[in-house]
Amino acid sequence: MHPSVIMRILRHANMKVTMEIYTEVSDEETRKALQQLSESLDF
């Protein structure tokens, strides 16, 4: 879910609060993102 939706539901005034408390990225998600970045940089 997009962080701005979470922010609105929880009535946070600042996105920083939402991002610090409610976001966590798994190792698998990190690997996938790095793989996608790597593929996009291959010419």
Steps between C-alpha positions, in 0.01 A plus 500: 500500500628845418642682805280805441191281543635366829582855607146612430337204674715546810457879487871573514586861426845409374605233250828457689313355800319250282816397317707457816239295684314301238752412232728203499667350199583132492827366365307335217340831398841668511651230277214534251543878485876468447443241226253731323744790528778285363286387205393856421862615490610227257522642148 
